[in-house]
């Protein structure tokens, strides 16, 4: 029964997005918000799981989610520029990843856009925020409620606001 529902959901994604949302064997929790705008594209790898109430918007950029990746409930991924998430990555609930930042008060629509790259075997704990332009290396763990404002280039565990390395990878 659920496989029929999943196949119907995949067909609806394909028809509604005119092919801009693609993937194979991905599971989306209901309700969800997956949209493409202004030429944006979304590519899901094999066996991606997206929990309920997650929101993914690709506006001009391409959102790419690698194989065997989990995106927790209530997470938000916004791709105004390219947003790439590697394989075997776990994004816990309530995470927010944005490739854009709003302009100053007198020019709110003057977005600054910069690509975000999250490597493979990464774990973002609950409530992590990743800001535009950040690169997170493979094999990085980011503690709950941390804010990533700079590149996390060395494998290990990071935490805090802004996130800093607290344990090297052994």
C-alpha positions in Angstrom: 0.0 0.0 0.0 2.7 2.5 1.0 4.7 1.7 -2.1 1.7 2.7 -4.2 1.4 5.9 -2.3 5.1 6.6 -2.7 4.9 6.0 -6.5 1.9 8.2 -6.9 3.7 11.0 -4.9 6.8 10.6 -7.1 4.6 10.8 -10.2 2.9 14.0 -8.8 6.3 15.6 -8.1 7.4 14.8 -11.6 4.2 16.1 -13.3 3.8 19.3 -11.1 7.5 20.3 -11.4 7.7 19.5 -15.1 10.8 17.4 -14.4 12.6 19.9 -12.1 12.3 17.5 -9.1 14.0 14.2 -9.7 15.2 11.2 -7.8 14.9 7.5 -7.2 13.6 5.7 -4.2 13.1 8.8 -2.0 10.6 8.9 0.8 8.8 12.1 1.8 6.8 12.5 5.0 3.5 14.2 4.7 2.9 17.2 4.9 5.8 18.6 3.1 6.8 21.6 0.9 9.1 20.9 -2.0 9.1 23.6 -4.7 11.1 24.9 -7.6 11.0 28.5 -8.6 12.6 30.7 -11.3 14.6 27.8 -12.9 15.6 26.0 -9.7 16.1 22.3 -9.7 16.1 19.5 -7.0 17.9 16.2 -7.4 17.5 13.4 -4.8 19.9 10.5 -4.7 18.8 6.9 -4.0 17.1 6.1 -0.7 16.8 9.7 0.6 14.3 10.1 3.4 12.6 13.4 4.2 10.6 13.6 7.3 7.3 15.4 7.8 6.9 19.2 7.7 10.3 19.7 5.9 10.5 22.5 3.5 12.8 22.5 0.4 12.8 25.4 -2.1 15.1 25.7 -5.1 14.9 29.2 -6.5 17.5 29.7 -9.3 19.9 27.3 -7.6 20.1 23.5 -7.6 19.5 21.6 -4.5 21.3 18.2 -4.6 20.8 15.6 -1.9 23.2 12.6 -1.9 22.3 8.9 -1.6 21.2 7.5 1.8 20.7 10.9 3.4 18.1 11.7 6.1 16.5 15.1 6.6 14.6 15.4 9.9 11.2 16.9 10.5 10.6 20.6 10.4 13.9 21.2 8.5 14.3 24.0 6.0 16.6 23.9 2.9 16.6 27.0 0.7 18.7 27.1 -2.5 18.9 30.5 -4.1 22.4 29.4 -5.1 23.6 25.8 -5.3 23.1 23.7 -2.2 24.8 20.3 -2.2 24.5 17.7 0.5 26.7 14.6 0.3 26.0 10.9 0.8 25.1 9.2 4.2 24.4 12.6 5.8 22.0 13.0 8.7 20.3 16.4 9.2 18.3 16.3 12.4 15.0 18.0 13.1 14.6 21.8 13.0 17.7 22.5 11.0 17.9 25.4 8.7 20.2 25.7 5.7 20.1 28.8 3.5 22.2 29.9 0.5 20.9 33.5 0.8 20.9 36.4 3.2 18.6 39.3 3.1 19.8 42.8 2.4 19.8 45.7 4.9 16.5 47.2 6.2 16.1 49.7 3.3 16.8 47.0 0.7 15.4 43.7 2.0 15.1 42.1 -1.4 18.8 42.6 -2.2 19.8 39.1 -1.5 23.4 38.0 -1.1 23.7 34.5 -2.5 26.5 32.0 -2.0 26.6 28.2 -2.5 26.6 25.8 0.5 28.4 22.5 0.4 27.8 19.8 3.0 30.1 16.8 2.7 29.4 13.1 3.1 29.0 11.3 6.5 28.1 14.6 8.1 25.7 14.8 11.1 24.0 18.1 11.8 22.4 18.0 15.3 18.9 19.3 16.1 18.4 23.0 15.4 21.6 23.6 13.6 21.7 26.7 11.3 24.1 26.8 8.3 24.5 30.2 6.7 25.2 31.0 3.1 28.7 30.4 1.6 29.7 27.7 4.1 31.5 24.5 3.3 31.3 21.6 5.7 33.9 18.8 5.1 33.3 15.1 5.1 33.1 13.4 8.5 32.0 16.4 10.5 29.5 16.4 13.4 27.9 19.7 14.4 26.3 19.8 17.9 22.7 20.8 18.5 21.7 24.4 18.2 25.0 25.5 16.7 25.3 28.1 14.0 27.7 27.5 11.2 29.0 30.8 9.9 32.4 29.7 8.4 33.9 26.7 6.7 34.3 23.6 8.8 37.3 22.2 6.9 38.7 19.6 9.3 36.8 16.4 10.2 35.7 16.4 13.8 33.0 17.7 16.2 32.0 21.3 16.2 29.6 23.2 18.5 28.6 26.7 19.6 27.6 30.1 18.2 29.5 30.4 15.9 30.5 26.7 15.6 34.1 25.9 16.5 35.9 22.6 16.7 35.7 21.0 20.1 37.0 17.5 19.3 39.3 16.5 16.4 38.4 13.3 14.5 40.4 10.4 15.8 
